[in-house]
Amino acid sequence: MSLRPDLAIIADHVDQGSRVLDIGCGDGELMASLRDLRGADVRGVELDARNVSSAVARGLSVVQGDVETDLAYYPDKAFDYAILSQTLQTARSPDRVLSELLRIGARVFVSFPNFGYWRVRASFLFGGRMPVTPALPVSWYETENIHQLTIDDFRAFIAERGVIVEGEWFLSGARSVTGGAANLRAEHAVFLLRK
Amino acid sequence: MLAAPALDDRRFGLNRRVTLPGPLTLDGGASLSQIEIAYETYGTLDADGANAVLICHALTGDQHVASAHPRTGKPGWWTRMVGEGKPIDPARHFIVCANVLGSCMGTSGPASIDPATGVPFAMRFPVITLRDMVRAQALLLDHLGIWNLAAVVGGSMGGMQVLEWAATYPARVRSAVVIASAARHSAQNIAFHEVGRQAVMADPNWRGGQYYESKEGPSAGLAVARMAAHITYLSEAGLTDKFGRRLQARESKTFGFDADFQVESYLRHQGLSFVDRFDANSYLYITRAMDYFDLAEEHGGRLADAFRGSKTRFCLVSFDSDWLYPTAESRAIVHALNASGAAASFVELSAPFGHDSFLLDVPELFRVVDGFLRAAA
């Protein structure tokens, strides 16, 4: 089993035996790997019923729910880690989602596709069209990504809120991107945050 | 560790009955000096007693979860869930299903003989609660030598008992499966039950519950109660699909009050066949127990406190066409479980059959329950 690259980064940085909430957990791929390889006590939240059924059928604790409404019921600091992968840009209120994550998780992983990636910029600059790339494969009228953001946007967003960055990873495909040009060169970003 | 029970242990098997010594003190303040319980078991209890699964039945259900009903001859009421190769499998599990307190299939209820008077209790039977039912089941399990349950599983009122089990005996329940259920009865739930009870009590043959010696019981009233309740178990779309406005074995309307429509004929049949297998007073007592059910109220008004510190794993399932115990009710339980930190799974499944979906062919339900139970093992 090989995890999606952004999930692999998260899996590599969760401490052994942690309590983890995976929001938008899909069919539970990351959860299963955190449980099996990290001995983590993992819970999941997922919107799609088919995915929830598959996750429950593989023995995971997953509730069907909406990131925007259902996080309110978890107590403060209920988890060592809250994980939000590839979901922030789909939220109606990303700022409220992030503050809920920071309330219920001591640490928070957020991953998102970078709208500042050079292919996205090129597509817009030269084609004059909304970009369709491997990381953003869906046309403008079908996409769930209603709040597209760049890595620099996210940095500014968390800086304004006084959120502390404990780690950051940038990816182009499965390859790691380092250095200051991440906002141009990276397709995906993963941040580890805390209040 | 428990000794492995002998295969010929008379406590185990189909059509079992036991009289347990009381007194059992009830939530209403009264007590029962002894309790008779009718139950069935399937499969073999492991040497370490770790494979026991308790199944809780719904309002008019019974202990014959996977065996033929003695009166109707119909197969068990949950053979889709329980049986060889099914999510709850006698090849792997030791399965217990008991008729609930207050019912009429052999467990103590209003039709039972009051040992103090030698005649049926009728309305002198104390009003009971779902927690009382669960306490009686716990006494049965003590008698069977089962301390710890791998799982407690139920739909509808069965799911309410599962919640009571998890709240009342958390240390005895490793996993809880709650299907198409709720943590309390809503005003609408109570309202429908009250219609049913009033239909029974309005029947002159009810005689204040003292009909056991008469030729005729309140069959007409009970049939009406069942007809009204049966509508709540189905969905509007399901009824339309099944019957529409089709006429029953006739070419045109009769301009009379016969069952012109197929749906009328169907409901009448449901009502009539129900009175052959169910006691009217039991219907009053069990619907009352359900109406009194409010798990949060039993825990200081906060549902999460019912599950505080619980080590039980929970799995909840609701159905999108169930308007009797709609998804919002399951979601409220899930939120309470999240607040209390319990391990919970929940999914709303799509099925056209309304509340009855939990009894019918919804393959996704079996996939979820099977996976959940296997992960617990």
Interface residues (C-beta under 8 A of the other chain):
Chain A: D41 R43 A49 V52 S53 A55 V56 A57 R58 G59 L60 S61 V62 V63 Q64 G65 D70 Y73 Y74 P75 A78
Chain B: R313 C315 R331 V334 H335 A336 N338 A339 G341 A343 A344 S345 F346 V347 E348 L349 S350 E364 R367 V368 D370 G371 F372 R374 A375 A376
